[in-house]
Amino acid sequence: MRVRFICIHGHFYQPPRENPWLEAIETQDSAHPYHDWNERITAECYEPNASSRILDANDRIIKIVNNYASISFNFGPTLLSWLEQREPPTYAAILDADRMSRERFGGHGSAIAQAYNHMILPLANARDKRTQVRWGIRDFEKRFGRLPVGMWLPETAVDIASLEALAAEGIAFTILEPRQAKKADGAVDRTRPYICKLPSGRSITIFFYDGPISRAVAFENLLARGENLAHRLLGAFTDSRTLPQLVNIATDGETYGHHHRYGDMALAYALDYINERKLARLSNYGQFLAENPPQEEVEIIERTSWSCGHGVGRWQLDCGCNSGAPSGWTQQWRGPLREGLDWLRDQCATIFEEAGKHLLRDPWAARDDYIEVILDRSEENVARFIGKHSTQPAHTTLILELLEMQRNAMLMFTSCGWFFNDISGIETVQVLRYAARAIQIAEKFSGRSIEIEFTQRIASARSNLPHHGDAKQIYEREVKPMRLDLRRVASHYAVASLFDNFSSEEGIYCYLVRQNDFETYRAGRAKMAIGSITATSVITREEAQFEFVVIHLGETELTGGVRPGTDSAHYEAMKRDLSEDMRVNGVASVIRVLDEHFAEPLLSIRALFRDEQRRILNLLCDTTLNEAESAFRQLHERYDPLMRFHSALGVPLPKVLRTAAEFDVNMQLRRLLDREEMPLSEIEVLLRESRDEGVALDETTSMALKRAVERTAIEFAAKPEDFERLERWEHIVSLMREAQVKVDLRKPQNEYYRMRRLVRPVVAATAGNGSSTATRWLQHFDALGEKLAISPEIRA
């Protein structure tokens, strides 16, 4: 009997995008209408694969499935960290999938680990290889509650030393592209595992994925129909073989939804098609390996990868590989960037060893173990780590700073920094930011200017876009201004305190700010805040006290100063003098004497971090925006009949009228949708107006409508016996359909599907006993399902 297995592997990964000084991703305009690219790709890929749809013949949802539970997958640790904090339901679904797969695949979980921050391991030194593997394993173990059996090599970039690093830590298998196998005839059997014996005497199993099918999935539109994917996978089996065969493919996980819209649904359908018809056994690498140990040996071609035809040149050379670069562009910048970062890594290593030997029992062992702190920065856990590794527990901040220098010195080698077309790209700028953070700490310990030599070394890396210049100019313009210290945190807090009601202890990104004293004063339109604060880094425990005075004169006019903390007598004298001066002589007098108290440049809105800067600027612009809104509304209302007449005749509106209508309708809708108690009758009028006048809803309004529908769904799910909540949900979905507005209904559909399985049978039983209220509930609930395109015959 022929035994056929199918395994689909998804490599789910995003480069770390956090501001290295804030440990948070700031607004990325290119991801609009989402806050940043992680948020956008989660909405397009990671979340859909956790609740993917299988449709019936009428395009209604008949089943919702967690794709992760039926495939093999790895998630980058830094991405999982972000998901845990920002998208808990999706994060939980990923962990659940591994538990579900263990039940389905004989105790073998589908999740495998990844080398920590997607560093190209063949280009890394031995220490970084070891730490990347150990951090990847420990991160996996903490999240999934078990040790990983397999590990994904970033870009499948491989050499013997990297395989040794995996095997030394107990990793049983990895996955490579067939061309990476060293076979005499250039062919490798992709349906079976191989053993790779290593010089140390250890060995590791290698699975080689099916290259042609994987490329068809990623680049040749095979995901246009799920049935096509199923047949292509089934067609890869050899009928004459009697031994078990594993047809396995591997692609970027983002293929299923982000790169190919609805790719998650094609994947879900293919898996369901194969499984329901018993055309093959779905499996994962761990299960297949346990049941079918490798019988043949293989050698690998060193320093090769799946995304570079020149080995690993894409991450160090102008090899010709790019992502669709314009004609005439080169990637000569890769070499100087790699050389500069290698130099910086070695400088940081020397500083780490020299300073670390006075503070740590074994600096490199401490670095390997530092993942424990990254995963849990609580006071208790940090104290435990310091107690285990330090000879100088009183110098916790210095120890943490050294280890943060090393963390950033590894993050700066994230592969995306070299992958794309130009050194001015956001991915390359990001690795330079990590380099800047490592430099900042290194200079503190070394007492010399490392930054100057580093920027000189990367100056020969020139952009293809003349206005960007070279890497040194990009660093000076886009990276260096982001550097901050506790004084900058205090400056942000001072300015923000004029607009936010801070508590006595406030979290500002990865900093904690404690008020020692804080008072506000007013004179006419002006507002003055005077405060004494203590700012502490949650990451390094560095702490400092500051005093500030900041004055808002109205709109964007703002000034003030920050200085290091003084003794209480000096602070109280300043507060007394300035408050009295403001009371007696007015705010102009206070501003004239500010420089007597603050030597540094005075504060402005620029002192705020990016996201808060935008938020507060919007607040300050409210009056101006209200005037503009009023003008557009008057124009829209005055010419509304004319606009309707144009629309009825199919005649395009004059641009000025269309602009006025679109602005007014969208702005009014957003305001109504953001209300806690949405006035559905008013929303209905505006939606019909937009339809009748041919006014398009912009992305921001569509997002607001999406969230409003989600909110009504969640409210009903929390109290399904509340008939009014059911009516509100049904009403807003009806409005959306009548206005022909296309909105992503994934979350409301998920809630409905869950309640149809769990709540509806209970209500139906009550209706069967003669309850008219339950019967009415069923009628509306079933009507809502029809509007949400969910089949009444859902499958479990």
ZAMARGU-4260 file (C-alpha; in steps of 0.2 Angstrom, whole numbers, plus 5000, padded with zeros to 4 digits):
<rodrens>
0) 5000/5000/5000 | 5006/5017/4995 | 5008/5029/5010 | 5007/5047/5004 | 5010/5062/5016
5) 5009/5081/5012 | 5017/5094/5023 | 5016/5113/5019 | 5028/5124/5028 | 5025/5143/5031
10) 5040/5154/5036 | 5031/5168/5045 | 5043/5183/5048 | 5044/5201/5049 | 5060/5211/5052
15) 5061/5219/5069 | 5054/5237/5066 | 5055/5244/5084 | 5063/5261/5088 | 5078/5254/5097
20) 5077/5268/5110 | 5058/5266/5113 | 5056/5247/5110 | 5040/5251/5100 | 5036/5253/5082
25) 5031/5271/5078 | 5019/5276/5064 | 5024/5270/5047 | 5015/5281/5034 | 5018/5268/5020
30) 5007/5255/5029 | 4991/5267/5029 | 4977/5265/5035 | 4986/5254/5047 | 4998/5261/5060
35) 5013/5251/5054 | 5018/5236/5043 | 5016/5223/5057 | 4999/5228/5060 | 4994/5228/5041
40) 5002/5211/5038 | 4993/5204/5053 | 4977/5210/5046 | 4981/5203/5029 | 4989/5187/5033
45) 4993/5181/5051 | 4975/5184/5058 | 4966/5177/5042 | 4976/5161/5043 | 4971/5159/5061
50) 4952/5159/5055 | 4952/5155/5037 | 4936/5153/5027 | 4930/5138/5017 | 4915/5143/5006
55) 4901/5133/4999 | 4895/5134/4981 | 4886/5150/4984 | 4901/5159/4991 | 4895/5158/5009
60) 4906/5152/5024 | 4903/5134/5028 | 4918/5132/5039 | 4931/5142/5048 | 4948/5134/5051
65) 4965/5138/5059 | 4977/5134/5045 | 4992/5134/5057 | 4985/5118/5065 | 4986/5109/5048
70) 5003/5115/5042 | 5021/5116/5048 | 5026/5134/5052 | 5039/5145/5061 | 5037/5162/5067
75) 5051/5174/5070 | 5054/5177/5088 | 5054/5196/5087 | 5037/5195/5077 | 5029/5184/5090
80) 5035/5196/5104 | 5025/5210/5094 | 5010/5199/5092 | 5010/5194/5110 | 5009/5213/5115
85) 4998/5220/5101 | 4988/5206/5094 | 4984/5194/5108 | 4970/5184/5099 | 4981/5180/5084
90) 4996/5176/5096 | 4985/5164/5106 | 4978/5156/5090 | 4996/5152/5084 | 5000/5144/5101
95) 4984/5134/5101 | 4988/5128/5083 | 5003/5120/5090 | 4994/5111/5103 | 4980/5106/5091
100) 4994/5099/5079 | 5001/5088/5093 | 4984/5080/5095 | 4982/5078/5077 | 5000/5072/5072
105) 5004/5059/5085 | 5011/5071/5098 | 5022/5081/5086 | 5019/5099/5086 | 5019/5109/5069
110) 5029/5124/5076 | 5047/5124/5073 | 5060/5137/5080 | 5070/5150/5070 | 5087/5158/5073
115) 5083/5173/5083 | 5083/5189/5073 | 5085/5182/5055 | 5104/5184/5054 | 5112/5176/5039
120) 5121/5163/5049 | 5135/5158/5037 | 5141/5176/5038 | 5140/5177/5057 | 5155/5173/5068
125) 5154/5157/5079 | 5148/5167/5095 | 5134/5175/5086 | 5129/5158/5078 | 5128/5150/5095
130) 5118/5164/5103 | 5106/5166/5088 | 5102/5147/5090 | 5101/5147/5109 | 5090/5163/5109
135) 5078/5155/5096 | 5077/5139/5106 | 5073/5147/5122 | 5061/5160/5115 | 5052/5145/5107
140) 5052/5135/5123 | 5045/5149/5133 | 5031/5152/5121 | 5026/5135/5115 | 5029/5126/5132
145) 5041/5113/5124 | 5058/5111/5116 | 5059/5113/5097 | 5063/5098/5086 | 5067/5108/5070
150) 5074/5125/5067 | 5072/5137/5051 | 5088/5144/5045 | 5085/5162/5039 | 5084/5162/5020
155) 5089/5144/5022 | 5107/5151/5022 | 5118/5136/5027 | 5135/5131/5030 | 5143/5116/5040
160) 5146/5128/5055 | 5128/5133/5056 | 5122/5115/5055 | 5134/5111/5069 | 5127/5125/5079
165) 5110/5118/5077 | 5115/5100/5081 | 5125/5105/5096 | 5109/5112/5104 | 5099/5097/5101
170) 5090/5102/5085 | 5085/5087/5075 | 5081/5094/5058 | 5080/5109/5046 | 5073/5112/5029
175) 5083/5117/5013 | 5080/5120/4995 | 5085/5105/4984 | 5099/5115/4975 | 5108/5116/4991
180) 5111/5097/4991 | 5128/5091/4985 | 5123/5076/4974 | 5133/5069/4959 | 5119/5071/4947
185) 5112/5087/4955 | 5095/5078/4960 | 5089/5075/4977 | 5073/5065/4982 | 5062/5078/4989
190) 5050/5066/4996 | 5061/5059/5009 | 5073/5065/5023 | 5092/5064/5023 | 5105/5062/5037
195) 5119/5075/5036 | 5134/5069/5046 | 5145/5083/5053 | 5163/5084/5057 | 5160/5084/5076
200) 5152/5067/5075 | 5135/5074/5077 | 5122/5074/5063 | 5106/5083/5058 | 5091/5078/5047
205) 5088/5088/5032 | 5071/5089/5022 | 5072/5096/5005 | 5056/5105/4999 | 5049/5104/4982
210) 5056/5119/4973 | 5045/5120/4958 | 5028/5119/4967 | 5035/5131/4981 | 5039/5143/4967
215) 5022/5141/4959 | 5014/5145/4975 | 5025/5160/4979 | 5026/5168/4961 | 5015/5159/4948
220) 4998/5162/4955 | 4995/5144/4960 | 4984/5151/4974 | 4971/5157/4962 | 4961/5142/4966
225) 4963/5130/4981 | 4958/5115/4971 | 4973/5119/4959 | 4985/5119/4973 | 4978/5102/4980
230) 4980/5094/4963 | 4998/5101/4960 | 5003/5093/4977 | 4995/5077/4973 | 5003/5076/4956
235) 5020/5076/4964 | 5018/5058/4971 | 5027/5044/4961 | 5014/5030/4959 | 5027/5017/4957
240) 5035/5020/4974 | 5029/5009/4988 | 5039/5017/5002 | 5031/5032/5011 | 5033/5049/5002
245) 5032/5066/5009 | 5027/5080/4997 | 5033/5095/5006 | 5033/5114/5000 | 5040/5129/5009
250) 5037/5147/5006 | 5036/5164/5015 | 5021/5162/5026 | 5015/5180/5020 | 5012/5172/5003
255) 4995/5166/5011 | 4986/5182/5012 | 4998/5197/5011 | 5007/5193/4994 | 4992/5184/4987
260) 4975/5191/4993 | 4964/5177/4999 | 4979/5165/4998 | 4974/5159/5016 | 4958/5153/5009
265) 4966/5144/4994 | 4977/5135/5007 | 4962/5131/5018 | 4952/5124/5004 | 4967/5113/4997
270) 4970/5106/5014 | 4952/5102/5017 | 4950/5095/4999 | 4964/5083/5002 | 4959/5078/5020
275) 4940/5076/5017 | 4943/5065/5002 | 4958/5055/5010 | 4969/5058/4995 | 4984/5059/5006
280) 4989/5061/5025 | 4992/5078/5031 | 5007/5078/5042 | 5022/5088/5048 | 5041/5086/5048
285) 5042/5080/5066 | 5029/5066/5063 | 5036/5060/5047 | 5053/5060/5054 | 5048/5049/5069
290) 5039/5037/5058 | 5052/5037/5043 | 5070/5040/5049 | 5082/5045/5035 | 5090/5030/5027
295) 5103/5040/5015 | 5116/5053/5019 | 5118/5069/5010 | 5131/5083/5010 | 5126/5101/5008
300) 5134/5115/4996 | 5140/5128/5009 | 5136/5146/5009 | 5120/5144/4999 | 5102/5150/5002
305) 5085/5149/4994 | 5084/5168/4988 | 5101/5171/4981 | 5108/5162/4965 | 5125/5167/4971
310) 5126/5158/4987 | 5124/5171/5001 | 5130/5186/4990 | 5114/5195/4992 | 5119/5200/5010
315) 5137/5205/5006 | 5139/5209/4987 | 5132/5217/4972 | 5128/5200/4966 | 5114/5205/4954
320) 5100/5198/4965 | 5087/5212/4970 | 5068/5214/4972 | 5064/5222/4955 | 5076/5236/4955
325) 5075/5249/4941 | 5087/5247/4927 | 5104/5254/4930 | 5103/5252/4949 | 5117/5242/4958
330) 5118/5235/4975 | 5137/5240/4978 | 5132/5247/4994 | 5130/5230/5002 | 5149/5227/5003
335) 5153/5243/5013 | 5138/5241/5024 | 5143/5223/5028 | 5161/5228/5031 | 5156/5242/5042
340) 5144/5232/5053 | 5157/5218/5055 | 5169/5231/5061 | 5157/5238/5073 | 5152/5221/5079
345) 5171/5217/5083 | 5173/5234/5092 | 5158/5230/5103 | 5164/5213/5107 | 5181/5220/5113
350) 5172/5233/5124 | 5160/5219/5130 | 5174/5208/5135 | 5185/5221/5143 | 5171/5229/5153
355) 5162/5213/5156 | 5176/5204/5164 | 5175/5216/5179 | 5156/5213/5180 | 5151/5196/5174
360) 5158/5179/5178 | 5158/5174/5160 | 5152/5188/5148 | 5148/5177/5133 | 5138/5164/5144
365) 5129/5179/5151 | 5125/5185/5134 | 5118/5168/5129 | 5107/5168/5144 | 5101/5186/5142
370) 5086/5180/5132 | 5079/5176/5149 | 5079/5194/5153 | 5072/5199/5136 | 5057/5188/5138
375) 5054/5194/5156 | 5060/5211/5162 | 5052/5210/5179 | 5062/5216/5194 | 5062/5198/5201
380) 5068/5190/5185 | 5082/5203/5182 | 5088/5201/5200 | 5088/5182/5197 | 5099/5184/5181
385) 5111/5196/5189 | 5113/5184/5204 | 5117/5170/5193 | 5130/5179/5181 | 5136/5194/5190
390) 5151/5197/5202 | 5145/5215/5205 | 5126/5215/5208 | 5127/5233/5213 | 5131/5238/5195
395) 5115/5231/5187 | 5113/5246/5175 | 5130/5244/5168 | 5128/5225/5166 | 5111/5228/5157
400) 5119/5241/5146 | 5133/5230/5140 | 5120/5216/5136 | 5109/5228/5127 | 5124/5234/5117
405) 5126/5216/5112 | 5108/5213/5108 | 5108/5228/5096 | 5124/5222/5089 | 5115/5207/5083
410) 5099/5215/5078 | 5109/5226/5066 | 5113/5210/5056 | 5094/5206/5052 | 5094/5200/5034
415) 5082/5212/5027 | 5095/5226/5029 | 5103/5219/5013 | 5089/5211/5004 | 5081/5225/4995
420) 5086/5237/4981 | 5094/5252/4990 | 5102/5258/5006 | 5089/5271/5008 | 5075/5258/5011
425) 5067/5257/5028 | 5074/5240/5031 | 5092/5246/5029 | 5089/5262/5039 | 5082/5251/5053
430) 5098/5241/5054 | 5108/5257/5055 | 5097/5262/5070 | 5102/5246/5079 | 5120/5250/5075
435) 5117/5268/5082 | 5110/5261/5098 | 5125/5249/5100 | 5137/5263/5096 | 5129/5274/5109
440) 5132/5262/5123 | 5149/5257/5116 | 5155/5275/5117 | 5149/5276/5135 | 5160/5262/5140
445) 5175/5265/5129 | 5176/5284/5130 | 5180/5286/5112 | 5171/5291/5097 | 5166/5275/5088
450) 5153/5283/5078 | 5165/5294/5068 | 5175/5279/5061 | 5159/5269/5058 | 5151/5282/5047
455) 5168/5285/5038 | 5168/5266/5034 | 5151/5266/5027 | 5152/5282/5017 | 5157/5272/5001
460) 5140/5264/5001 | 5131/5275/4989 | 5112/5276/4986 | 5105/5274/4969 | 5095/5289/4972
465) 5106/5305/4971 | 5096/5315/4984 | 5100/5302/4997 | 5119/5302/4995 | 5128/5289/5004
470) 5126/5278/5020 | 5135/5291/5030 | 5123/5305/5025 | 5108/5293/5027 | 5114/5289/5045
475) 5117/5308/5049 | 5100/5313/5042 | 5088/5298/5047 | 5097/5289/5061 | 5107/5301/5072
480) 5092/5312/5076 | 5083/5297/5084 | 5096/5294/5097 | 5089/5299/5114 | 5094/5298/5132
485) 5084/5301/5149 | 5085/5320/5146 | 5075/5318/5130 | 5062/5307/5139 | 5060/5320/5152
490) 5058/5333/5138 | 5045/5323/5130 | 5036/5321/5147 | 5037/5340/5150 | 5029/5345/5134
495) 5016/5331/5135 | 5011/5336/5153 | 5003/5351/5146 | 4990/5341/5136 | 4989/5324/5146
500) 4983/5321/5163 | 4998/5310/5169 | 4996/5300/5185 | 5010/5300/5198 | 5019/5286/5189
505) 5017/5285/5170 | 5024/5273/5157 | 5031/5281/5142 | 5036/5267/5130 | 5050/5258/5139
510) 5053/5271/5152 | 5044/5274/5169 | 5042/5292/5174 | 5038/5296/5192 | 5032/5313/5198
515) 5041/5320/5213 | 5031/5337/5211 | 5020/5344/5198 | 5010/5360/5197 | 5001/5369/5183
520) 4997/5388/5182 | 4986/5398/5170 | 4986/5416/5164 | 4973/5420/5151 | 4976/5407/5136
525) 4993/5402/5143 | 4996/5387/5153 | 5012/5384/5163 | 5018/5367/5170 | 5032/5366/5183
530) 5038/5349/5188 | 5051/5338/5196 | 5052/5320/5189 | 5063/5304/5190 | 5064/5295/5174
535) 5070/5276/5173 | 5073/5265/5159 | 5064/5248/5160 | 5077/5240/5149 | 5093/5245/5158
540) 5087/5252/5175 | 5096/5268/5171 | 5088/5282/5182 | 5090/5301/5183 | 5080/5316/5190
545) 5075/5331/5181 | 5066/5348/5183 | 5056/5357/5170 | 5046/5372/5166 | 5035/5372/5150
550) 5023/5385/5144 | 5009/5384/5131 | 5004/5400/5123 | 4991/5393/5111 | 4990/5383/5095
555) 5008/5377/5091 | 5017/5391/5101 | 5026/5382/5116 | 5042/5385/5125 | 5051/5379/5141
560) 5066/5370/5147 | 5073/5354/5156 | 5088/5353/5168 | 5096/5339/5179 | 5088/5338/5196
565) 5094/5350/5209 | 5091/5351/5228 | 5074/5354/5234 | 5078/5372/5240 | 5083/5377/5222
570) 5068/5369/5214 | 5056/5376/5226 | 5064/5394/5224 | 5062/5392/5205 | 5044/5387/5206
575) 5040/5401/5218 | 5048/5414/5208 | 5041/5409/5191 | 5023/5406/5197 | 5023/5423/5206
580) 5031/5431/5191 | 5017/5424/5180 | 5004/5430/5192 | 5010/5447/5194 | 5019/5451/5177
585) 5011/5439/5165 | 5018/5425/5154 | 5029/5436/5144 | 5040/5440/5159 | 5042/5422/5163
590) 5048/5418/5146 | 5061/5432/5146 | 5069/5424/5162 | 5068/5405/5157 | 5086/5406/5150
595) 5092/5410/5168 | 5086/5393/5174 | 5089/5382/5158 | 5106/5383/5149 | 5100/5370/5136
600) 5090/5374/5120 | 5072/5378/5124 | 5058/5365/5121 | 5045/5365/5107 | 5033/5352/5100
605) 5048/5344/5092 | 5053/5337/5109 | 5038/5325/5108 | 5041/5307/5101 | 5033/5304/5084
610) 5016/5297/5087 | 5012/5309/5102 | 5019/5323/5091 | 5005/5319/5078 | 4992/5316/5091
615) 4995/5333/5100 | 4997/5342/5083 | 4980/5336/5079 | 4973/5342/5095 | 4981/5359/5093
620) 4974/5360/5075 | 4956/5357/5081 | 4950/5375/5079 | 4957/5376/5061 | 4950/5359/5056
625) 4933/5364/5063 | 4933/5379/5052 | 4938/5370/5037 | 4925/5356/5040 | 4912/5370/5042
630) 4916/5377/5025 | 4916/5360/5017 | 4899/5356/5025 | 4891/5372/5019 | 4897/5370/5002
635) 4891/5352/5002 | 4874/5356/5009 | 4871/5371/4997 | 4875/5361/4981 | 4868/5344/4987
640) 4853/5344/4975 | 4865/5348/4960 | 4876/5334/4966 | 4862/5322/4966 | 4856/5327/4949
645) 4874/5324/4942 | 4874/5307/4950 | 4857/5302/4943 | 4862/5307/4926 | 4879/5298/4927
650) 4888/5314/4925 | 4905/5316/4934 | 4904/5329/4948 | 4915/5344/4946 | 4931/5341/4956
655) 4928/5355/4969 | 4911/5348/4973 | 4916/5330/4973 | 4930/5335/4985 | 4918/5345/4997
660) 4906/5330/4997 | 4919/5317/5000 | 4927/5327/5014 | 4911/5331/5023 | 4903/5314/5022
665) 4918/5305/5027 | 4922/5317/5042 | 4904/5316/5048 | 4904/5297/5047 | 4920/5295/5056
670) 4914/5306/5070 | 4897/5296/5072 | 4906/5279/5071 | 4918/5284/5084 | 4904/5288/5097
675) 4902/5275/5111 | 4883/5275/5107 | 4882/5276/5088 | 4867/5285/5081 | 4863/5272/5068
680) 4849/5283/5060 | 4861/5297/5057 | 4874/5285/5050 | 4860/5277/5039 | 4857/5294/5031
685) 4875/5298/5028 | 4878/5281/5020 | 4863/5283/5008 | 4869/5300/5004 | 4886/5294/5000
690) 4878/5280/4988 | 4866/5292/4980 | 4879/5305/4977 | 4893/5293/4971 | 4904/5298/4985
695) 4917/5286/4990 | 4922/5282/5008 | 4940/5284/5011 | 4951/5271/5019 | 4951/5279/5036
700) 4932/5279/5036 | 4931/5261/5030 | 4942/5257/5044 | 4931/5266/5056 | 4916/5257/5049
705) 4925/5240/5051 | 4929/5243/5069 | 4911/5249/5073 | 4904/5233/5066 | 4917/5223/5076
710) 4912/5233/5091 | 4893/5228/5089 | 4898/5210/5087 | 4909/5209/5102 | 4895/5218/5113
715) 4882/5205/5107 | 4894/5191/5110 | 4897/5196/5128 | 4878/5196/5131 | 4869/5186/5117
720) 4852/5186/5126 | 4851/5204/5124 | 4840/5206/5109 | 4843/5225/5107 | 4862/5221/5104
725) 4857/5208/5091 | 4846/5221/5082 | 4860/5234/5083 | 4872/5222/5075 | 4860/5217/5061
730) 4856/5235/5058 | 4873/5241/5055 | 4877/5226/5044 | 4862/5230/5034 | 4867/5248/5032
735) 4884/5243/5026 | 4876/5231/5013 | 4863/5243/5007 | 4876/5257/5005 | 4887/5244/4995
740) 4902/5248/5006 | 4915/5235/5006 | 4922/5232/5023 | 4932/5217/5030 | 4920/5207/5041
745) 4932/5194/5047 | 4930/5197/5066 | 4911/5199/5066 | 4910/5183/5055 | 4921/5174/5067
750) 4910/5179/5082 | 4894/5174/5072 | 4901/5157/5067 | 4906/5154/5085 | 4889/5158/5092
755) 4880/5148/5078 | 4890/5133/5084 | 4888/5136/5103 | 4873/5148/5106 | 4861/5145/5093
760) 4857/5126/5097 | 4853/5132/5115 | 4841/5145/5109 | 4834/5133/5096 | 4830/5121/5110
765) 4821/5135/5119 | 4811/5140/5104 | 4806/5122/5101 | 4798/5122/5119 | 4787/5136/5113
770) 4796/5152/5117 | 4791/5166/5106 | 4806/5177/5112 | 4818/5163/5107 | 4809/5161/5090
775) 4811/5180/5086 | 4829/5179/5091 | 4832/5165/5079 | 4824/5174/5065 | 4835/5189/5067
780) 4850/5179/5071 | 4848/5169/5055 | 4844/5184/5045 | 4861/5192/5051 | 4870/5176/5046
785) 4863/5178/5028 | 4870/5196/5028 | 4886/5190/5034 | 4887/5177/5020 | 4888/5163/5032
790) 4879/5146/5027 | 4866/5140/5038 | 4874/5122/5036 | 4891/5126/5044 | 4903/5112/5046
795) 4912/5109/5062
</rodrens>
